[in-house]
Amino acid sequence: MNLKNRIGEIIEMIYVDKSGNFSQRKVKIISVADNYLKAYCYRRRCVRIFALENILSSRICA
């Protein structure tokens, strides 16, 4: 999925952090630059930065 075309949309993703922990999150995409996604994370209730290479799967939320 090309996330640069999805700014402002909410996606659900499976993410693995640098420690190897997996999580499923709903986020609203703010921006995509280089290798990172900046998004509001509904799980943490704040803006977060995610490495694109660590997003294992994603889908658009209806």
Rosetta constraint file for C-alpha pairs under 8 A:
AtomPair CA 1 CA 58 HARMONIC 7.52 0.50
AtomPair CA 2 CA 6 HARMONIC 7.30 0.50
AtomPair CA 3 CA 7 HARMONIC 7.03 0.50
AtomPair CA 3 CA 32 HARMONIC 6.96 0.50
AtomPair CA 4 CA 31 HARMONIC 7.22 0.50
AtomPair CA 4 CA 32 HARMONIC 5.63 0.50
AtomPair CA 6 CA 29 HARMONIC 6.90 0.50
AtomPair CA 7 CA 28 HARMONIC 7.78 0.50
AtomPair CA 7 CA 29 HARMONIC 5.01 0.50
AtomPair CA 7 CA 30 HARMONIC 5.66 0.50
AtomPair CA 7 CA 31 HARMONIC 6.05 0.50
AtomPair CA 7 CA 32 HARMONIC 7.80 0.50
AtomPair CA 8 CA 28 HARMONIC 6.08 0.50
AtomPair CA 8 CA 29 HARMONIC 5.23 0.50
AtomPair CA 8 CA 30 HARMONIC 5.96 0.50
AtomPair CA 9 CA 28 HARMONIC 5.52 0.50
AtomPair CA 9 CA 29 HARMONIC 5.81 0.50
AtomPair CA 9 CA 60 HARMONIC 7.52 0.50
AtomPair CA 10 CA 26 HARMONIC 6.72 0.50
AtomPair CA 10 CA 27 HARMONIC 5.48 0.50
AtomPair CA 10 CA 28 HARMONIC 4.25 0.50
AtomPair CA 10 CA 29 HARMONIC 6.41 0.50
AtomPair CA 10 CA 60 HARMONIC 6.30 0.50
AtomPair CA 10 CA 61 HARMONIC 5.74 0.50
AtomPair CA 11 CA 26 HARMONIC 5.65 0.50
AtomPair CA 11 CA 27 HARMONIC 5.58 0.50
AtomPair CA 11 CA 28 HARMONIC 6.44 0.50
AtomPair CA 11 CA 29 HARMONIC 7.63 0.50
AtomPair CA 11 CA 58 HARMONIC 6.50 0.50
AtomPair CA 11 CA 59 HARMONIC 5.50 0.50
AtomPair CA 11 CA 60 HARMONIC 4.47 0.50
AtomPair CA 11 CA 61 HARMONIC 5.17 0.50
AtomPair CA 12 CA 24 HARMONIC 7.09 0.50
AtomPair CA 12 CA 25 HARMONIC 5.56 0.50
AtomPair CA 12 CA 26 HARMONIC 4.33 0.50
AtomPair CA 12 CA 27 HARMONIC 6.42 0.50
AtomPair CA 12 CA 58 HARMONIC 5.54 0.50
AtomPair CA 12 CA 59 HARMONIC 5.46 0.50
AtomPair CA 12 CA 60 HARMONIC 6.42 0.50
AtomPair CA 12 CA 61 HARMONIC 6.33 0.50
AtomPair CA 13 CA 24 HARMONIC 5.65 0.50
AtomPair CA 13 CA 25 HARMONIC 5.43 0.50
AtomPair CA 13 CA 26 HARMONIC 6.44 0.50
AtomPair CA 13 CA 27 HARMONIC 7.84 0.50
AtomPair CA 13 CA 55 HARMONIC 6.72 0.50
AtomPair CA 13 CA 56 HARMONIC 7.34 0.50
AtomPair CA 13 CA 57 HARMONIC 5.53 0.50
AtomPair CA 13 CA 58 HARMONIC 4.13 0.50
AtomPair CA 13 CA 59 HARMONIC 6.54 0.50
AtomPair CA 14 CA 22 HARMONIC 6.96 0.50
AtomPair CA 14 CA 23 HARMONIC 5.69 0.50
AtomPair CA 14 CA 24 HARMONIC 4.50 0.50
AtomPair CA 14 CA 25 HARMONIC 6.49 0.50
AtomPair CA 14 CA 55 HARMONIC 6.00 0.50
AtomPair CA 14 CA 56 HARMONIC 5.51 0.50
AtomPair CA 14 CA 57 HARMONIC 5.36 0.50
AtomPair CA 14 CA 58 HARMONIC 6.47 0.50
AtomPair CA 15 CA 22 HARMONIC 5.64 0.50
AtomPair CA 15 CA 23 HARMONIC 5.35 0.50
AtomPair CA 15 CA 24 HARMONIC 6.31 0.50
AtomPair CA 15 CA 25 HARMONIC 7.56 0.50
AtomPair CA 15 CA 54 HARMONIC 5.70 0.50
AtomPair CA 15 CA 55 HARMONIC 4.61 0.50
AtomPair CA 15 CA 56 HARMONIC 5.72 0.50
AtomPair CA 15 CA 57 HARMONIC 7.48 0.50
AtomPair CA 16 CA 20 HARMONIC 5.62 0.50
AtomPair CA 16 CA 21 HARMONIC 5.37 0.50
AtomPair CA 16 CA 22 HARMONIC 4.42 0.50
AtomPair CA 16 CA 23 HARMONIC 6.43 0.50
AtomPair CA 16 CA 54 HARMONIC 5.38 0.50
AtomPair CA 16 CA 55 HARMONIC 6.69 0.50
AtomPair CA 16 CA 56 HARMONIC 7.26 0.50
AtomPair CA 17 CA 21 HARMONIC 5.44 0.50
AtomPair CA 17 CA 22 HARMONIC 6.64 0.50
AtomPair CA 17 CA 54 HARMONIC 6.75 0.50
AtomPair CA 25 CA 41 HARMONIC 7.02 0.50
AtomPair CA 25 CA 42 HARMONIC 7.25 0.50
AtomPair CA 25 CA 43 HARMONIC 6.29 0.50
AtomPair CA 26 CA 41 HARMONIC 6.22 0.50
AtomPair CA 26 CA 42 HARMONIC 5.78 0.50
AtomPair CA 26 CA 43 HARMONIC 6.91 0.50
AtomPair CA 27 CA 39 HARMONIC 5.83 0.50
AtomPair CA 27 CA 40 HARMONIC 5.33 0.50
AtomPair CA 27 CA 41 HARMONIC 4.49 0.50
AtomPair CA 27 CA 42 HARMONIC 5.86 0.50
AtomPair CA 28 CA 39 HARMONIC 5.27 0.50
AtomPair CA 28 CA 40 HARMONIC 5.06 0.50
AtomPair CA 28 CA 41 HARMONIC 6.72 0.50
AtomPair CA 28 CA 42 HARMONIC 7.96 0.50
AtomPair CA 29 CA 37 HARMONIC 7.25 0.50
AtomPair CA 29 CA 38 HARMONIC 6.31 0.50
AtomPair CA 29 CA 39 HARMONIC 4.37 0.50
AtomPair CA 29 CA 40 HARMONIC 6.61 0.50
AtomPair CA 30 CA 37 HARMONIC 7.72 0.50
AtomPair CA 30 CA 38 HARMONIC 5.46 0.50
AtomPair CA 30 CA 39 HARMONIC 4.88 0.50
AtomPair CA 30 CA 40 HARMONIC 7.06 0.50
AtomPair CA 31 CA 37 HARMONIC 6.08 0.50
AtomPair CA 31 CA 38 HARMONIC 5.17 0.50
AtomPair CA 31 CA 39 HARMONIC 6.86 0.50
AtomPair CA 32 CA 36 HARMONIC 5.93 0.50
AtomPair CA 32 CA 37 HARMONIC 4.63 0.50
AtomPair CA 32 CA 38 HARMONIC 6.18 0.50
AtomPair CA 33 CA 37 HARMONIC 6.60 0.50
AtomPair CA 35 CA 51 HARMONIC 5.95 0.50
AtomPair CA 35 CA 52 HARMONIC 5.42 0.50
AtomPair CA 35 CA 53 HARMONIC 7.24 0.50
AtomPair CA 36 CA 49 HARMONIC 6.52 0.50
AtomPair CA 36 CA 50 HARMONIC 5.53 0.50
AtomPair CA 36 CA 51 HARMONIC 4.59 0.50
AtomPair CA 36 CA 52 HARMONIC 5.26 0.50
AtomPair CA 37 CA 49 HARMONIC 5.65 0.50
AtomPair CA 37 CA 50 HARMONIC 5.03 0.50
AtomPair CA 37 CA 51 HARMONIC 6.31 0.50
AtomPair CA 37 CA 52 HARMONIC 6.27 0.50
AtomPair CA 38 CA 47 HARMONIC 7.02 0.50
AtomPair CA 38 CA 48 HARMONIC 5.86 0.50
AtomPair CA 38 CA 49 HARMONIC 4.61 0.50
AtomPair CA 38 CA 50 HARMONIC 6.42 0.50
AtomPair CA 39 CA 47 HARMONIC 5.51 0.50
AtomPair CA 39 CA 48 HARMONIC 5.56 0.50
AtomPair CA 39 CA 49 HARMONIC 6.49 0.50
AtomPair CA 39 CA 50 HARMONIC 7.82 0.50
AtomPair CA 40 CA 45 HARMONIC 7.04 0.50
AtomPair CA 40 CA 46 HARMONIC 5.55 0.50
AtomPair CA 40 CA 47 HARMONIC 4.17 0.50
AtomPair CA 40 CA 48 HARMONIC 6.09 0.50
AtomPair CA 41 CA 45 HARMONIC 5.54 0.50
AtomPair CA 41 CA 46 HARMONIC 5.61 0.50
AtomPair CA 41 CA 47 HARMONIC 5.91 0.50
AtomPair CA 41 CA 48 HARMONIC 6.33 0.50
AtomPair CA 42 CA 46 HARMONIC 7.10 0.50
AtomPair CA 50 CA 54 HARMONIC 7.44 0.50
AtomPair CA 50 CA 55 HARMONIC 7.80 0.50
AtomPair CA 51 CA 55 HARMONIC 7.06 0.50
